[in-house]
C-alpha cells in the first residue's frame, strides 16, 4: 500500500512494510516539515500590480505555505491577495513588509481572510480553520503617542501625559494627571487689591497701602488659599480678606490681618463656618 499524506501539513504517512530502506530519509523529511510548520520563517515577494499570489503546500516537500511566520515583501502598485490551499488547519504570523499604499489580503483559496489596510505595515496573528483565515485578537494599544494605557472594559484606553510635576490621580471612576494635592500654586507678589483663587498662594506687599483680597463667591469644601506678609508691613497697612458672601470662622464679617509677618491659609468647610484659618 502506498503512502498517504496528512491533510494539514502534507506529511508522508508511511504504511508498515512499505518504503524499505528509505524510512530514515522519509522520517527526516517529515521532521523538517514539522520544523518549518512550527518555527519556519520565509519572506515572500508579492511585488507588482493587482494580483493573486498562491502559496503552496506540497506533499512531503518544503513549501512556503507551511511556514509559521510569513513576511510579504516587495513594492506593490495595486491591491494584493495572497492565498493558501483550502483544507489547511494551521496557525500563522503574517507580516506586511511591502512598500506602497495598497491593501494586502491573506485568505484561503475559496474562503475569506484578513486584510491589511493600505497604511498597515504591521503583523497579524491568524489561524486557518480549513475554510477561512481568522484573525486572533490580541488587543492593540489605544490612544496616541506618550499615553499610559489601561484596560477599559476589555479594550485598551489611553491617559494623556500631564505637565512637569503632575501626578496620576483618580476619583475612583476615571484617572488623569493633575497637580499634587495639598500644595498651593504660588503667584507673583501682589501690590494691589485682587480676587483670590482657590488653590493659589499669595505674597502680599502692603508697603504702599492697605490691600483687599476678595475670596471666591462659590467655594467648594476643601478649597484653600494661602497668604504671606511679603514685606512684614501688615501691622502698618493691613490685609483685608473680603468674605464675598461667605462666613470667615463662622462670622459674617471680613477678616482684617494686621500682624507683622503673618502667614496663614484659609480652608473652606461649609456654609455655616465658611472659611477656617489654619497656620501656614
C-alpha positions in Angstrom: 0.0 0.0 0.0 1.4 3.4 -1.0 2.0 6.2 1.5 -0.7 8.9 2.0 -0.2 12.5 3.1 -1.7 14.4 6.1 -4.4 17.0 5.3 -2.9 19.9 7.2 0.9 19.7 6.8 1.2 17.2 3.9 3.5 14.9 6.0 4.1 11.5 4.5 2.1 8.8 6.3 4.0 5.6 5.7 2.4 2.2 5.8 4.1 -0.7 7.7 6.1 -2.9 5.3 6.4 -0.1 2.6 9.4 2.1 1.9 12.0 -0.5 2.9 15.4 1.2 3.2 14.0 4.7 2.9 12.2 5.1 6.3 15.1 7.1 7.7 15.1 9.7 4.9 11.4 10.0 4.8 11.2 10.4 8.6 13.9 13.1 8.5 11.9 14.9 5.7 8.8 14.8 7.9 10.7 16.2 10.8 12.0 19.1 8.6 8.4 19.7 7.5 7.3 19.8 11.1 10.1 22.2 12.0 9.0 24.5 9.1 5.4 24.5 10.4 6.4 25.2 14.0 9.2 27.6 13.6 9.8 28.3 9.9 10.2 31.9 8.6 10.0 33.0 5.0 9.9 36.2 3.1 7.6 36.1 0.0 7.7 38.8 -2.6 4.4 39.9 -3.9 5.7 42.9 -5.8 3.6 44.2 -8.7 0.2 45.4 -9.5 -3.2 43.9 -8.7 -2.8 40.2 -8.5 -3.3 37.0 -6.5 -0.3 35.1 -5.2 -1.0 31.5 -4.3 1.2 29.9 -1.6 1.9 26.2 -2.0 1.6 23.3 0.4 3.2 20.4 -1.4 3.2 16.8 -0.3 6.4 15.9 1.6 8.3 18.9 0.4 9.4 22.2 1.9 6.6 24.7 0.9 6.1 28.4 1.6 2.5 27.9 2.9 3.8 25.7 5.7 5.9 28.3 7.4 4.9 29.6 10.9 5.9 33.2 10.0 5.5 34.6 6.6 6.5 38.2 5.6 5.2 39.7 2.4 7.8 41.9 0.7 8.2 44.0 -2.4 6.9 47.2 -3.9 3.2 46.8 -4.6 1.4 49.1 -7.1 -2.1 47.6 -6.6 -4.2 45.7 -4.1 -2.8 42.3 -3.4 -4.4 38.9 -2.5 -2.3 36.0 -1.1 -3.9 32.6 -0.7 -3.2 29.2 0.9 -4.8 26.0 -0.2 -8.2 25.1 1.2 -8.3 22.4 3.9 -5.2 23.6 5.8 -5.7 23.9 9.6 -2.8 25.9 11.0 -1.6 29.0 12.9 0.3 31.8 11.2 2.0 35.0 12.0 1.7 37.3 8.9 3.7 40.5 8.4 3.1 43.1 5.8 6.6 44.3 4.8 5.6 45.7 1.5 6.1 49.2 0.3 3.2 51.0 -1.5 -0.1 52.2 -0.2 -2.3 49.3 -1.2 -4.2 46.6 0.7 -2.9 43.1 1.2 -5.4 40.3 1.8 -4.5 36.9 3.2 -7.1 34.2 2.7 -7.8 30.6 1.8 -8.2 29.9 -1.9 -12.0 29.6 -1.7 -12.8 31.3 1.6 -12.4 34.6 3.4 -9.4 36.1 5.2 -7.9 39.1 6.8 -6.8 42.4 5.2 -4.0 44.8 5.9 -5.2 48.3 5.1 -3.2 50.5 2.7 -1.2 52.0 5.6 -1.0 49.0 7.8 2.6 47.7 7.7 2.3 45.6 10.8 1.7 42.0 11.8 -1.4 39.8 12.3 -1.7 36.5 14.3 -4.2 34.3 12.5 -5.3 30.7 12.0 -6.9 28.8 9.2 -9.8 26.5 10.2 -9.6 24.7 6.8 -12.2 27.1 5.3 -11.3 30.6 6.2 -8.5 32.7 7.7 -9.5 34.2 11.1 -7.6 36.8 13.0 -6.8 36.2 16.7 -7.5 39.4 18.6 -4.5 40.2 20.9 -5.5 43.8 21.6 -3.9 46.8 20.1 -2.7 49.7 22.3 -5.2 52.5 22.2 -4.8 56.3 22.3 -1.8 58.1 20.9 1.9 58.6 21.4 3.1 59.1 25.0 -0.1 57.9 26.7 -0.4 55.5 29.6 -2.5 52.5 28.5 -5.1 50.9 30.7 -7.8 48.2 30.5 -11.1 49.8 29.5 -13.8 47.1 29.7 -11.6 44.7 27.8 -10.2 47.2 25.4 -7.1 49.5 25.6 -7.7 53.0 26.8 -5.2 55.9 27.0 -4.5 58.6 29.6 -2.7 61.7 28.2 0.5 62.7 29.8 0.3 65.8 32.1 2.8 68.6 32.6 6.0 68.5 34.5 5.5 67.8 38.2 2.0 66.4 37.9 1.0 63.0 39.2 -1.5 60.4 38.2 -4.7 60.6 40.3 -8.1 59.0 40.3 -11.6 59.9 41.6 -12.5 56.2 41.7 -14.0 56.2 38.3 -11.6 57.9 35.9 -7.9 58.6 36.1 -5.9 61.7 34.9 -2.7 63.6 35.6 -3.0 66.6 37.9 -1.1 68.8 40.3 0.0 67.3 43.6 -2.9 67.7 46.1 -2.3 70.0 49.1 0.3 72.3 47.6 -0.6 75.9 46.7 0.3 77.3 43.3 2.2 80.4 44.4 1.6 83.6 42.4 3.7 86.7 41.7 3.8 89.3 44.5 0.6 91.3 44.9 0.9 95.1 45.4 -2.8 96.0 45.0 -6.2 94.6 45.7 -7.1 91.3 43.9 -9.5 88.4 43.6 -8.1 85.3 45.3 -8.4 81.9 43.5 -8.8 78.6 45.3 -5.6 76.5 45.3 -3.3 79.6 45.0 -0.9 81.2 47.4 -0.2 84.9 47.5 2.8 87.0 48.7 1.1 90.3 49.6 3.1 93.5 49.8 1.3 96.3 51.6 4.3 98.7 51.7 2.4 101.3 49.6 -1.0 100.9 51.3 -3.7 98.5 52.5 -4.8 95.7 50.2 -8.1 93.7 50.0 -8.0 90.1 48.8 -11.6 89.0 47.8 -12.4 85.4 48.3 -14.3 83.2 45.7 -18.0 83.6 45.8 -18.9 79.9 45.3 -16.2 77.8 47.0 -16.3 74.0 47.5 -15.4 72.1 50.6 -11.7 71.7 50.8 -10.8 74.8 48.7 -7.8 76.6 50.2 -6.0 79.8 49.7 -2.7 80.9 51.4 -1.4 84.4 52.2 2.0 85.7 53.4 3.1 89.1 54.5 5.8 89.8 51.9 7.4 92.9 53.4 6.3 92.4 57.0 4.1 95.5 56.8 0.7 94.1 57.7 1.0 96.0 61.0 1.3 99.3 59.1 -1.0 98.6 56.2 -3.4 95.8 56.9 -4.5 93.0 54.6 -8.3 92.7 54.4 -9.8 89.4 53.4 -13.1 90.1 51.7 -15.5 87.3 52.6 -17.6 87.7 49.4 -20.8 86.5 51.0 -19.4 83.5 52.9 -18.6 83.4 56.7 -15.0 83.5 57.9 -14.5 81.4 61.0 -18.3 81.3 61.4 -18.6 85.1 61.4 -20.3 87.1 58.6 -17.6 89.8 58.5 -14.4 90.5 56.5 -11.1 89.5 58.2 -8.5 92.2 58.9 -4.9 90.9 59.3 -2.6 93.4 61.0 0.0 91.2 62.4 3.5 91.8 61.1 4.9 88.8 59.2 1.6 86.9 59.2 1.3 83.8 57.1 -1.8 81.7 57.1 -4.2 79.5 55.0 -7.9 79.7 54.7 -9.8 76.4 54.1 -13.5 76.4 53.1 -15.6 74.0 55.2 -19.4 74.7 54.7 -22.0 77.4 54.7 -22.0 77.6 58.5 -18.4 78.0 59.3 -17.3 79.2 55.9 -13.5 79.7 55.7 -11.5 78.5 58.6 -8.0 79.7 59.4 -5.0 77.4 59.8 -1.4 78.1 60.2 0.7 78.4 57.1 
